[in-house]
Amino acid sequence: MLDKLGLMVKAFGRGLDEYYKAPYRATFARAQQQEDDLFMLLVFSEALGLDNPATFYTLELLPLIYEDVHAWHTRMGLERSPLDNISCC
């Protein structure tokens, strides 16, 4: 009996969570995408000719984000990758 009640309470909690999050899902996704774009810009800033004081630390992250370069540069409105050493198209 208590197991059923616990499952019902959890299901109700998930329903309330979905009810309150649903209207803001697109806003959260857009904010996450903007943060990701800023992060990509920071990591690739030295390759794009921008001074970045944290270049030493961001160089370690390059292999982790290579696969996202194509989506990033098309979202930025660039036809081809602006980085000489990365050609994805």
C-alpha positions in Angstrom: 0.0 0.0 0.0 2.8 2.4 0.9 4.7 1.5 -2.3 1.7 2.5 -4.4 1.2 5.7 -2.5 4.9 6.5 -2.9 4.8 5.9 -6.6 1.7 8.0 -7.0 3.3 10.9 -5.1 6.4 10.6 -7.3 4.3 10.6 -10.5 2.4 13.6 -9.2 5.7 15.4 -8.5 7.0 14.7 -12.0 3.7 16.0 -13.4 4.0 19.2 -11.5 7.6 19.6 -12.5 6.6 19.2 -16.2 3.7 21.6 -15.8 6.0 24.3 -14.4 8.9 23.7 -16.8 7.0 23.3 -20.1 6.4 27.0 -20.8 10.0 27.9 -20.3 11.6 25.0 -22.1 12.3 27.0 -25.3 13.7 29.9 -23.3 16.1 27.5 -21.4 17.2 25.9 -24.7 17.9 29.3 -26.3 19.9 30.4 -23.2 21.9 27.2 -23.3 22.6 27.6 -27.0 23.8 31.2 -26.4 26.1 30.0 -23.6 27.5 27.2 -25.8 28.2 29.7 -28.6 30.0 32.0 -26.2 32.0 29.1 -24.9 33.0 28.1 -28.5 34.0 31.7 -29.2 36.2 31.8 -26.1 37.9 28.5 -27.0 38.4 29.5 -30.6 39.2 33.1 -29.9 43.0 32.8 -30.4 42.4 31.0 -33.8 40.1 33.8 -34.8 42.6 36.5 -34.0 41.1 37.7 -30.7 43.3 38.0 -27.6 42.3 35.6 -24.9 44.1 35.6 -21.6 42.9 32.1 -20.8 44.2 30.6 -24.1 46.6 28.3 -22.2 43.6 26.7 -20.4 41.2 26.6 -23.3 43.6 24.8 -25.6 43.0 21.6 -23.7 39.3 21.8 -24.6 39.8 21.9 -28.4 39.6 18.2 -29.0 36.4 18.0 -27.0 34.5 20.5 -29.2 35.8 19.7 -32.7 32.6 17.8 -33.4 30.5 20.8 -32.7 32.3 23.2 -35.0 30.0 22.7 -38.0 26.8 23.4 -36.1 28.5 26.4 -34.5 29.7 28.1 -37.6 26.4 27.6 -39.5 24.5 29.1 -36.5 26.9 32.1 -36.6 26.0 32.6 -40.3 29.4 31.5 -41.7 29.3 29.4 -44.8 32.7 27.7 -44.1 34.6 27.1 -40.9 36.6 30.2 -40.1 39.4 28.1 -38.6 42.2 27.1 -41.0 43.1 23.9 -39.3 39.5 22.6 -39.0 37.6 21.9 -42.2 34.2 20.4 -41.6 32.4 21.3 -44.8 
